[in-house]
């Protein structure tokens, strides 16, 4: 028996309570001596009017145990309710989401029997900041935030993971041919970090063709490291093409606290019927055992589960005539895993985890401070009418130190000399820079320009400073500029 470990458990919603109890029963029978603190998250907390979906005392439990095993949560549809997962990940800095995606052919039908990859997803930034604004009658904005530290941390984690678990290749997907600054930064840091791991092959794909390759030839990938949104989407794609998204678990890792879960949802229509598959949560719990330093128990549980799959003891979601031997419910599936504790699969590759190992710790590289200089301002206006009239009106109200470089609409330059065919909405980006190239621009110049526009009946929606860093522009040009 291993020494006792303290964990926090959230049973979740829908099928959550059933699969959680099945999972905890398997862990206990395998010899995991866990001191469990139970918390409430999800629907019953939302019903109390707590928009985070997390009861207040849960935070203290998570700070005490530093480990959360969480069943799926139902987030109410409509405004005002936050994702429990996103809240926990961002509050506790759970920056790395780890999702192994493995096929179990021929016992689980799949077109990709050789698939065995791990997706390492950035967990805190990108579009998941949830920073949104309605700016005009026609236009809505979501901010995509990619940071140097956030990118470096997840990329280094991916390479450290590959090194520890003897993976041979790390691949990154971005769309940096379009988003040259945000995705471009992720790609650039990927190349910088990859150079420090010469024994590991590194490659980069544009996200669209990379996704096509993942869906049709996943065997060619080993470890994927992705920004948040791409990682969220592709980890579900990868899990599904193994044969079932219901078999995959995930780990959410931070410097101090970690959360483990199934990647599927709460499936309310299946709740209370004793037919749900606990495999995804159980595989998340296996990752938790490894994190807790209980590798020998993780090995016992994982191999017993593989034997159960190999013997054809399957829940309805993965039962296939001619392949499966017996259709069972949640409790009977857990019983079958328990009966096979201590066994090793004969055809599927056996699992083996070190008895104890330290968590992966990532240290960021120190970077020199760059020289930041102000080169202008983008002022966003709401306006309905002819762009040439707008441009002339702005030209008549210019600060003497500034010039109107261009006006764009949805990223396309439309003034001066725009195309008459370009479709425009009521949201205009007006770029102002120094009238004399290389001249100094002050904040007072920019404030004065805002006041001049307001006086002209053109109040601004928002502004973005145009800065250069070590002389390199830190802003994009518009199409057509």
Secondary structure, 3 states (H helix, E strand, C coil): CCCCEEEEEECCCCCHHHHHHHHHHHHHHHCCCEEEEEECECHHHHCCCCCCCECHHHHHHHHHHCEEEECCCCCCCCCCCCCHHHHHHHHCCCCEEEEEEECCCCCCCCCCCCCEEEEEEECCCEHHHCCEEECCCCCEEECCECCHHHHHHHHHHHHHHHHHCCCCEEEEEECCCCCCCHHHHHHHHHHHHHCCCCCCEEEEEEHHHHHHHHHHCHHHCCEEEECHHHHHHHHHHHHHHCCCHHHCEEEEECCCCEEEEECCCCCHHHCCCCCCCCHHHHHHHHHHHHHCCCHHHHHHHHHHHHHHHHCCEEECCCCCCCCCCEEECHHHHHHHHHHCCCCCCCCCCCCCCCCCCCCCCCCCCCCCCCCEEEEEEEEEEECCCCHHHHHHHHHCCCCCCEEEEEEEECCEEEECCCCCCCCCCCEEEEEEEECCCCCCCCHHHHHHHHHHHHHCCCCEEEEEEEEEECCEECCCCCECC
